[in-house]
Structures are given as structure tokens and as C-alpha cells.
Amino acid sequence: MTKTLNINRHWKRIINTMNDGLILIGPDGTIMMVNAAFEQLTGYAAEEVVGKPCTLLKCDACEKTLQRGGGQWCALFSRDHRDIKRCRCMIMKKDGSWLPAVKNASVLRGDDGEPLGVVETIMDIGELDRLEQKVESLSRQLDEKGVFQGIVGESPLMQKVFDVVEKAARSDAPVIVYGESGTGKELVARAIHNLGPRKDGPFVHFNCAALNESLLESELFGHVKGAFTGAVRHKIGRFEAADGGDIFLDEIGDVPLGIQVKLLRVLEIKQFERVGDHRPISVDARVITATNKNLEELVSRQLFRDDLFFRINVIPIHLPPLRDRKDDIPLLVNAFMGQLNERTGKSVKGLSREAMDRFLRHCWPGNVRELRSALEYAFVVAEGAFLEEEDLPAQLLREDVFGRIEECALPAGQPREKTELIEALRQTGGNKTQAARILGVNRVTVWNRMKKYGVDIAKVLKT
């Protein structure tokens, strides 16, 4: 009995040793007690929450429970509710930011079965999310075996790129990566992250061309529950998820002007507001952008803000197209073939002389991505120890289109984007989906470019 009394006297010290937050809620929804971990996780001191309603935490899982409570103010207190509930939720901290958490709720009942209160534990899973992103980054780096941070290339052009990447990684200034589709812009962004002082923080990659303006704003900055139709729970944006690390905004040239204003504010004062909320959120994330467009031309056409351009164009890195570094093709082939052998269980030794000659003569409008796709196709159809000429995709075997090296040169006065579009459509027989895959864009982008340049498929296939 004496030992039991001693334990009861020290129970507060015991619960304060917990790493997870703990909160005791009375039957009327009033917070009765919290532990030290709760204070650390939420930013609230105990005296700020004790005696206050538990709804001040704005837990999105609790909001659903309240809506389904029937006669009770909260479904947890109903007689038919299970005594233990586990859920993943978002909790609002004192500073207005969101805490991703796993919460366990256990109902305390008296001898008569009536609820006396609820004990909840709160586990922060933000670190787990960051670790998952780090594992994904390392896995990708191992998968893309190469010369420099997973980037394959030994040509003088690529050596210059690697030198700039190493120097850019040591800085905290914004970086923009220029390059055609398929040249490896994401790999460069990841290399900057892995070599920089923020390597232990998150790396968040987002394609700005994937969504319309309203959804893009929500993805980048997050939203609160009820901010718009379909916003049934709180959502953390990509910038908030990148806090302490790097955020990579691919296809920055496709961002609508309305969103560009908000991006400029993040870059200037490192603050933003969630959709449906007016409280500023501070964020410390380095911004890396990428584009396959000429931003200076977009600025002159008033399609891109000049102030945002000057802010993101601090450290530009230009990736050369594969046709300008054909000395790297044998190295790329060997690297990808090693991966494909391991993945497929085959033992292909290499390309025949004729097949390699085709690779060296091809213009590669889809760059490294197209080269890898060509090898993957050849691995599927090949039966011998070497990949033969007849194992290659049809677009590499068309002498009238790709048979002469000089055809890699652009027609006078014709934009490279238009030339690549025409070549991709010609290769795929006019199939927009397959052309989009070669160019590394989506089908809608192919359609928009066709409209922009007045490309007619029937005429393309006749030439």
C-alpha cells in the first residue's frame, strides 16, 4: 500500500518522461491536464490550455467525430464507442502551423460504465515523413549510378555543370536549372540538396505544370478545412513541408501570374498564408527552380513577372542537350544497361557496333530520358547477348529522318521546342500520348504546343 501511494505521488513526473504528448479531457470537453511533451509539441504552456475546450487544437479527426456524435457532444463518450481509437490527424499548434500526428484516445469509465474522461496520446510523425523523403532520395541516388551524384557524364560540358553544382550547393541563394525535357534537371536539384548544408532536411519536389491555378495554390501553400469545396480537412502545403530543407519547383515557367506574386513574397520575406487563412506562416526553405522555357522571352511577353525572374535567376545552371554531348552516350548506355540487367535478370553484354552507331547518329529530342526508354524497349525484345540494330525502337531506324548527323541542326529561325515537338510526333506516328512521353511532358502540353506553333499532324506525317 505504501509503494502504491509513493507511485501516486510521483505520477506527474512519470508522465512527463513520455516522448509523446498526453492530454486528459473531461466529459464536458474541458482539458484537465497535459504533460511536458504536449507543451513542446504544440507550443502551448499547460496554464494556457487547462480549463479550455479541447476544440482549440482544431484537430481535423476530432471535427469528424463531433459531427457524428448524435446525442453526445463527442462520439468518444457514447456507450457503444470502442474504448481505444487510433487515427492519423492534423493538430494546430499555438503559432498556427499544423502538426502531423498519430493520436490514440482511450475512454476512462467508472464502475457504472459511464465515461469519466478521455486520455489521448499524441505522437509527432513529421520526422517520419522527413525520413521517408530522405530514404526516397537515397534510393533514387543508388538507382541512378553515375559519375557525379547520380548524374552520368564525363564530357567537358558536364564537368562544367558539376563544378557549378558544387559551388551552388555551398550557397543558400536561389538556383534555377535550365534545360530541355529529359536532360536531368531533377537530378541536378537533388545533387544541390545532397551536397548542401540542408542535406539533413527535407527535399520537396513539385511540378508546377501539373495543376490549375486554384489547386496549385493549395498544393504550394496548404489550406484550412472549409477553405473551398472539397477541403474536408487541413492540408500542409509543399513550402511548409520543406521547412529546414530545399523545395524544387519544376516547370516554373508554367506558373500563373497570380501564383507568381505569392512565390515572390515567399522568396522576399519567407512568409506565406494558407488558402482560407490570414495568419502568416514563416518558412525557411531554399528554393530551386527549373524550366525548359526561355524565361526572358516570357518576361518580354508579360507572361512571367520580371521581379520574380530576377529573384530566382541568382545562380543559373544550364544543362546541355544530349545531342551536344554525344561523347557521353557510351557511358550512359553502360550505366543504364547495368541497371536493366540487374532489374530484369538478363546478362546483356552491350550494344552491337551497328546499334551503337544508331545511338551516336540519333538526335535524341527526348534527351537522356528518351535514351533510357530506347534501351528499356530493346531489353524487352532482345534475345541475344548483345542488343542488335533490329532490337531498337522504330524511331532510331528511320534513315530518312535520323540517318544524317546534320539533321540534328535546327531549321533556320525555328524554335527548338517546335522542332522537338515535330520530331516526337513524327517518331510516334502522331500519337500525342507517346510524343508527350518522349518529350517528358503531359499530353495537354503537347496539345498546347501544337496549337501554339500551328503544327498539323497530317502535314508532319507527310514530310
VEXZAKE-358271 format. One line per 8 residues: number of its first residue (from 1); their letters; for each residue x, y, z of C-alpha. Coordinates in Angstrom, 3 decimals. Each point is the difference from the previous one (the first is absolute). Layout:
<drentors>
NUM = A = X Y Z  ...
</drentors>
This chain:
<drentors>
1 = MTKTLNIN = 0.000 0.000 0.000  2.860 2.348 0.864  1.680 -0.668 -3.376  -3.244 0.749 -1.799  -0.350 3.323 1.794  3.579 0.907 -0.914  -0.711 -0.730 -3.660  -3.145 2.128 0.108
9 = RHWKRIIN = 2.020 2.856 1.468  2.427 -0.091 -2.960  -2.435 -0.639 -2.853  0.476 3.490 -1.510  3.750 -0.546 -0.174  -0.633 -3.378 -1.616  -2.211 1.323 -2.793  2.417 2.863 -0.637
17 = TMNDGLIL = 2.646 -2.563 -0.985  -2.145 -1.004 -2.995  1.166 1.025 -3.482  -3.598 0.118 -1.243  -2.353 2.771 0.963  -2.713 -0.915 2.530  -3.268 1.816 0.625  -2.855 -0.804 2.431
25 = IGPDGTIM = -3.443 1.253 -1.068  -3.076 0.106 2.217  -3.502 -1.175 -1.053  -0.925 3.603 -0.789  2.938 0.408 -2.404  2.136 2.066 2.393  3.740 -0.646 0.036  0.893 -1.160 3.507
33 = MVNAAFEQ = 3.712 -0.719 -0.331  2.876 -0.190 -2.508  3.574 -1.243 0.280  3.296 1.671 -0.884  0.198 -1.715 -3.403  -3.381 1.483 -0.938  1.327 3.467 0.806  3.079 -0.579 -2.148
41 = LTGYAAEE = -1.969 -1.418 -2.965  -2.742 2.630 -0.093  1.750 3.088 1.370  -2.752 0.465 2.610  0.931 0.266 3.677  -2.168 -2.065 2.348  -1.582 3.075 1.566  -1.071 1.181 -3.468
49 = VVGKPCTL = -2.108 -3.088 -0.733  -1.148 -1.459 3.343  -3.633 0.931 0.499  -0.419 0.806 -3.707  -2.070 -2.077 -2.469  1.991 -2.651 -1.884  -1.339 1.377 -3.285  2.613 2.782 0.150
57 = LKCDACEK = 2.427 -2.523 -1.537  -2.200 -0.128 -3.133  0.769 -3.697 -0.544  -1.545 -0.988 -3.331  -0.667 -3.560 1.222  -1.859 1.361 3.023  -2.113 2.218 -2.216  -1.293 -3.092 -1.793
65 = TLQRGGGQ = -0.697 -1.674 3.350  -1.965 3.026 1.153  -2.146 -0.057 -3.114  -0.925 -3.648 0.537  -0.609 0.260 3.736  -3.772 -0.254 -0.001  -1.333 0.731 3.497  3.485 0.383 1.432
73 = WCALFSRD = 2.114 3.080 -0.686  2.805 -2.409 -0.952  -0.385 -3.551 -1.276  2.833 -1.194 2.276  -2.330 0.311 2.982  -2.812 -2.091 -1.445  -0.563 -3.413 1.640  0.435 -1.947 -3.233
81 = HRDIKRCR = 3.322 1.595 -0.862  3.146 -2.103 0.257  2.184 0.901 2.948  3.115 0.501 -2.146  0.146 1.957 -3.245  3.091 0.496 -2.147  0.111 2.475 -2.867  2.301 2.169 -2.057
89 = CMIMKKDG = -0.842 3.671 0.254  1.135 3.616 -0.244  0.155 2.158 3.130  0.401 3.771 -0.019  2.897 1.233 2.100  0.027 3.286 1.890  1.843 1.784 -2.820  -2.635 -1.076 -2.541
97 = SWLPAVKN = 2.100 -2.672 -1.696  -1.242 -3.571 -0.322  1.417 -3.001 1.822  -0.376 -3.328 -1.860  -0.672 -2.562 2.702  -1.292 -3.441 0.913  -2.433 0.220 2.899  -1.202 -2.755 2.343
105 = ASVLRGDD = -3.121 0.733 2.042  -1.082 -2.208 2.916  -3.247 0.554 1.908  0.108 -0.241 3.807  -3.227 -1.460 1.446  -1.341 -0.421 3.510  -1.457 -3.164 1.531  -3.395 0.889 -1.448
113 = GEPLGVVE = 1.462 0.236 -3.531  -0.436 3.740 -0.225  2.966 1.888 -1.529  2.162 1.948 2.438  2.276 1.513 -2.621  2.303 -0.735 -2.898  3.761 -0.462 -0.004  1.687 0.813 -3.330
121 = TIMDIGEL = 3.601 -0.488 -1.050  1.418 2.009 -2.904  2.985 -1.253 -2.013  1.751 2.414 -2.380  0.481 -1.729 -3.381  1.568 2.997 -1.771  3.459 -1.528 0.463  -1.228 -3.278 -1.475
129 = DRLEQKVE = -1.162 1.871 -3.097  3.392 1.667 -0.323  1.797 -3.335 0.394  -2.193 -1.546 -2.695  0.961 2.824 -2.359  3.674 -0.530 0.821  -0.250 -3.757 -0.652  -1.681 0.739 -3.336
137 = SLSRQLDE = 2.769 2.425 -0.906  2.758 -2.477 0.888  -1.768 -2.825 -1.817  -0.244 2.085 -3.138  3.664 0.931 0.264  0.986 -3.675 0.272  -2.272 -0.882 -2.903  1.587 2.663 -2.207
145 = KGVFQGIV = 3.615 -1.178 0.257  2.263 2.486 -1.677  3.012 2.208 0.070  -1.246 2.880 2.131  -2.831 -0.243 2.514  -1.883 -2.417 -2.247  0.527 2.130 -3.134  1.796 -1.842 -2.806
153 = GESPLMQK = 2.425 2.052 -2.061  3.713 0.543 -0.608  -0.114 2.456 -2.896  1.499 3.497 0.497  -3.502 1.508 -0.078  -1.158 -2.206 2.874  3.192 0.579 1.986  -0.784 3.717 -0.088
161 = VFDVVEKA = -3.524 -0.757 1.233  1.341 -2.107 2.889  2.357 2.816 1.009  -2.844 2.537 0.125  -2.213 -2.453 1.935  2.649 -0.447 2.691  0.417 3.757 0.367  -3.759 0.631 -0.007
169 = ARSDAPVI = -0.508 -2.619 2.709  2.208 1.970 2.392  -2.179 3.087 -0.435  -3.504 0.576 1.333  -1.054 2.187 -2.937  -2.782 -1.068 -2.410  1.107 -2.256 -2.870  -1.706 -0.454 -3.362
177 = VYGESGTG = 0.783 -2.941 -2.284  -0.534 0.558 -3.719  -0.228 -2.929 -2.383  -2.151 -1.813 -2.510  -2.383 -2.731 1.117  1.840 -3.168 0.934  3.413 1.559 0.708  -0.049 -0.801 3.740
185 = KELVARAI = -1.060 3.228 1.705  -1.428 -1.826 3.023  3.263 -1.906 0.488  1.878 3.309 0.059  -2.416 1.386 2.598  0.452 -3.094 2.170  3.778 0.258 -0.334  -0.132 3.594 1.257
193 = HNLGPRKD = -2.090 -1.145 2.965  2.219 -2.992 0.837  3.192 2.072 -0.164  -1.371 3.005 1.875  -0.347 0.937 3.681  -3.718 -0.931 -0.083  0.654 -3.630 -0.966  -1.432 -1.242 3.320
201 = GPFVHFNC = -3.243 1.898 -0.646  -2.783 -0.937 -2.415  0.206 0.171 -3.788  -3.427 0.785 -1.427  -0.520 -0.343 -3.763  -3.054 1.521 -1.680  -0.947 0.324 -3.683  -1.638 3.400 -0.470
209 = AALNESLL = -1.590 -0.942 -3.336  -2.037 -2.877 1.413  -2.948 1.992 1.447  -2.220 2.987 -0.691  0.488 3.261 1.895  -2.384 -0.646 2.910  1.313 -3.500 0.702  3.573 1.174 -0.497
217 = ESELFGHV = -0.392 2.609 2.741  -1.386 -2.609 2.390  2.825 -2.450 -0.759  2.714 2.595 0.484  -1.338 1.843 3.049  -2.546 -2.384 1.531  -3.565 0.750 1.053  -2.268 -0.115 3.012
225 = KGAFTGAV = -3.085 -2.131 0.294  -2.945 1.575 -1.826  2.153 2.384 -2.047  -1.717 -1.243 -3.178  -2.287 -2.768 -1.171  1.737 -3.313 0.653  2.295 1.331 2.727  -1.213 -2.494 2.594
233 = RHKIGRFE = 3.156 0.134 2.106  3.009 2.179 0.659  2.880 -0.402 -2.443  3.670 0.887 0.337  1.436 1.616 -3.138  3.263 -0.902 -1.702  1.784 3.085 1.349  -0.905 -0.844 3.584
241 = AADGGDIF = 1.113 -3.606 -0.566  3.365 1.276 -1.308  0.754 2.077 3.103  3.647 -0.450 0.903  0.817 -1.551 -3.378  -0.321 0.638 -3.719  -3.055 0.312 -2.238  0.376 -0.770 -3.712
249 = LDEIGDVP = -2.582 1.675 -2.232  0.175 -1.649 -3.424  -1.435 1.712 -3.104  -0.047 3.382 1.739  -0.730 1.657 -3.361  -3.525 -1.456 0.064  -1.006 1.663 3.287  -2.968 2.411 -0.432
257 = LGIQVKLL = 0.625 3.683 0.695  -2.246 -0.054 3.080  2.125 -2.674 1.662  3.214 1.754 -1.061  -0.862 2.887 2.333  -0.251 -2.365 2.969  3.224 -1.770 -0.943  1.778 3.332 -0.081
265 = RVLEIKQF = -1.234 0.760 3.511  1.338 -3.327 1.308  3.378 0.727 -1.551  0.104 3.568 1.312  -1.308 -0.304 3.571  -0.168 -3.804 0.486  -3.677 0.106 0.948  -3.251 -1.172 -1.565
273 = ERVGDHRP = -3.655 -0.541 0.886  -2.030 -3.167 -0.407  -3.052 0.091 -2.228  -2.936 1.055 2.172  2.208 1.362 2.799  1.487 3.440 0.667  2.715 -0.883 2.486  3.517 0.191 -1.483
281 = ISVDARVI = 2.116 -3.140 0.229  3.775 0.340 0.079  2.091 -2.471 -1.977  3.721 -0.545 -0.424  0.467 -1.897 -3.254  2.440 0.461 -2.837  -1.741 0.313 -3.367  1.334 -1.873 -3.033
289 = TATNKNLE = -1.915 0.431 -3.249  0.248 -1.508 -3.476  -1.428 0.676 -3.429  0.332 -1.021 -3.634  -1.282 3.403 -1.132  1.662 3.303 -0.779  -1.046 2.070 3.004  1.452 3.207 -1.399
297 = ELVSRQLF = -2.289 -0.372 -3.013  -2.974 -0.647 2.308  0.895 3.143 1.948  0.064 2.053 -3.209  -3.454 -1.392 -0.865  -1.236 0.844 3.527  -0.717 -3.662 0.702  2.547 -0.125 2.831
305 = RDDLFFRI = 0.673 2.670 2.629  3.360 1.684 -0.416  0.441 0.445 3.773  -0.510 -3.738 0.582  2.362 -0.822 -2.873  2.796 2.101 1.503  -0.636 -1.579 3.417  0.242 -3.633 -1.161
313 = NVIPIHLP = 2.702 0.551 -2.625  2.761 0.580 2.564  2.001 -3.166 -0.769  -0.912 -1.347 -3.460  1.143 -3.477 -1.046  -0.333 -0.967 -3.670  -0.282 -3.709 -0.834  1.146 -0.854 -3.537
321 = PLRDRKDD = -2.222 -2.172 -2.218  1.247 -3.507 -0.721  0.674 0.837 -3.677  2.660 2.482 1.202  1.798 -2.578 2.157  -0.096 -3.170 -2.048  3.336 -1.097 1.494  -2.024 -0.884 3.111
329 = IPLLVNAF = -2.314 -2.407 -1.849  2.178 -3.151 0.475  0.340 0.834 3.699  -3.761 0.503 0.340  -0.674 -3.258 -1.849  2.305 -1.950 2.318  -1.537 1.548 3.121  -3.588 -0.689 -1.046
337 = MGQLNERT = 0.799 -3.496 -1.268  1.475 -0.906 3.369  -3.222 1.043 1.683  -2.178 -1.804 -2.552  2.025 -3.221 0.305  -0.469 0.079 3.750  -3.695 0.795 -0.272  -0.901 -2.523 -2.706
345 = GKSVKGLS = 2.372 -2.811 0.945  1.496 -0.005 -3.495  3.710 0.005 -0.877  0.153 2.318 -2.985  3.649 0.905 -0.636  -0.531 3.131 -2.058  -1.012 1.481 -3.350  1.180 -1.325 -3.314
353 = REAMDRFL = 2.140 2.339 -2.079  -2.961 0.752 -2.293  -2.334 0.710 2.925  2.515 2.315 1.649  0.451 1.803 -3.324  -3.767 0.636 -0.065  0.184 1.399 3.512  2.831 2.347 -0.950
361 = RHCWPGNV = -1.770 1.242 -3.138  -3.395 0.569 1.624  -0.915 3.576 0.954  -1.725 -0.968 3.307  -2.722 2.673 0.209  -1.085 -1.641 3.264  3.602 0.069 1.279  1.120 -2.444 2.728
369 = RELRSALE = -3.575 -1.013 0.794  -0.542 -1.088 -3.605  3.307 -1.916 -0.024  -0.983 -1.933 3.083  -3.427 -0.784 -1.440  1.645 -1.284 -3.193  2.207 -2.359 2.019  -2.955 -1.241 2.047
377 = YAFVVAEG = -1.854 -0.811 -3.230  3.027 -1.801 -1.434  0.385 -2.058 3.184  -3.574 -1.254 -0.358  0.345 -1.202 -3.600  3.662 -1.092 -0.050  0.863 -3.689 0.232  3.776 -0.039 -0.479
385 = AFLEEEDL = 2.991 1.023 2.097  0.191 3.358 -1.815  -2.697 2.507 -0.930  -0.162 -0.038 -3.793  -1.119 2.703 -2.386  -3.325 -1.728 -0.635  -0.724 0.026 3.771  -0.154 3.798 0.095
393 = PAQLLRED = -3.211 2.091 -0.080  -1.305 0.981 -3.441  0.881 3.678 0.378  3.717 -0.884 0.099  -0.246 -1.992 -3.236  -1.521 2.636 -2.291  2.823 0.966 -2.325  -1.965 2.773 -1.680
401 = VFGRIEEC = -0.434 1.791 3.338  2.986 -0.940 2.132  2.476 -1.405 -2.529  2.183 3.103 -0.305  1.752 1.841 2.783  -0.666 3.406 -1.516  -3.732 -0.526 0.564  0.629 0.664 3.677
409 = ALPAGQPR = 0.407 3.662 -0.885  -3.071 2.168 0.379  -1.756 1.489 -3.032  0.856 3.681 -0.326  -2.208 2.194 2.180  -1.991 -2.917 1.430  -0.281 -0.271 3.828  1.596 -3.105 1.466
417 = EKTELIEA = -3.220 -0.794 1.874  -1.902 -0.159 -3.289  2.662 -2.149 -1.656  -0.012 -2.485 2.880  -3.798 -0.132 -0.076  -0.039 -0.780 -3.743  2.685 -2.671 0.361  -1.825 -1.650 2.916
425 = LRQTGGNK = -3.311 -0.056 -1.925  1.762 -1.392 -3.045  1.661 -2.728 2.047  -3.291 -1.100 1.570  -2.122 0.191 -3.139  -1.962 2.928 1.419  -0.794 -1.610 3.358  -0.132 2.926 2.461
433 = TQAARILG = 0.275 -2.181 3.117  3.149 -1.718 -1.224  1.421 3.315 -1.222  -0.598 1.459 3.465  1.929 -2.909 1.517  2.975 0.662 -2.265  -0.014 3.721 0.768  -0.496 -0.542 3.724
441 = VNRVTVWN = -3.203 2.036 0.196  -3.687 -0.821 0.306  -2.417 -0.480 -2.895  -1.688 3.370 0.590  3.367 1.755 -0.416  0.497 -1.740 -3.352  -3.433 1.176 -1.121  0.723 3.570 1.167
449 = RMKKYGVD = 3.323 0.089 -1.853  -1.638 -1.302 -3.169  -2.507 2.829 0.241  2.716 2.540 0.827  2.164 -0.859 -3.026  -2.817 -0.967 -2.369  1.289 -3.576 -0.374  -2.267 -2.203 -2.120
457 = IAKVLKT = 0.496 -3.741 0.555  -1.029 -0.893 -3.565  2.650 2.308 -1.415  2.619 -1.257 2.460  -0.532 -3.613 -1.034  0.227 0.847 -3.713  3.445 1.603 0.343
</drentors>
